């Protein structure tokens, strides 16, 4: 099951930021590059819970997901998840 937990982030500043998230364990330090842009507006995603059928390697499972926003700029969807 894929669960989207609705979170609300409020900012009065629109900005673009690049950096890295570091995960530190006893065995390694994993650095994950990230980039985000904060915008004035809202993003709604529906449904909030997506139940996927049983899957196995090589089987693709799909369910519809809708998103809409009040942002004043065009947003892009990347099919590869990047």
N, C-alpha and C positions, 0 to 999 in steps of 0.2 A: 504494500500500500504506500502510495506517495501522499504525504500530507503537507500542504502549504499552510503554514501558520501565519495568519495575517498580523503584520507588524506595522506600526505607524511611526515614521520618522519625520520630524518636523524641523525645518531649518529656515532661517530668514535670509540665508546667503546662498546664491547659486554659485557653484564652483566645480572645477575639474581637479581631481587629485589622482596621483599615481604613487604607488608605494609597494609594500610587500607585507604579507601576513606570515609570521614565523611560528611554527609549531615545534616546540622543544621537548624532546623525550630523553630518556637516559641513554639511548643509542644514537640519536642523530638530531640535527636541527634541519627542519624542512622549511624552505622559504618559497612561498607561493606569491608570484607577482599579481598585483591587482590594480584596477583602474576603475574609477567611478566618476560620474558627473551628477551633482545634486541639482534638481530642478524644482521650481515652484509648481505645485499642482498635486494631483492624486493619481494613483494607479490602482485599479481594481482588477482582481483575478477571480474567475469563477469556473468551476466549483472550487470550494476550499479544500475538499477531500476528493482524491481521485483513486478509485479502486481498480487495480490492474488484475487481469486474469493471470493464472499461473503461467510461468514462462520458463524456458530453458535456453541454453546457449544456441544461438542461431535462429531463434524465434523472435520476431518483432511484435511487440504489443503496443497498441495505440488507443488513446482515449482523447476526446476533444477537450480543449482548455481555451477559455476566452479571456482576453485582457483588453481593457480600455482605459484611457487616461484623459486628463484635462491639461496635459502639458502643452505649451505653446510652440514646441519644436517637434520635428518628425523623429520618431523612434524607429529603430531597425531591429528586425528579428533575424537572428543568426541560426540557421538550421542545424549547424554542427555544435551548437551549445557554447560557442566561444564568443 
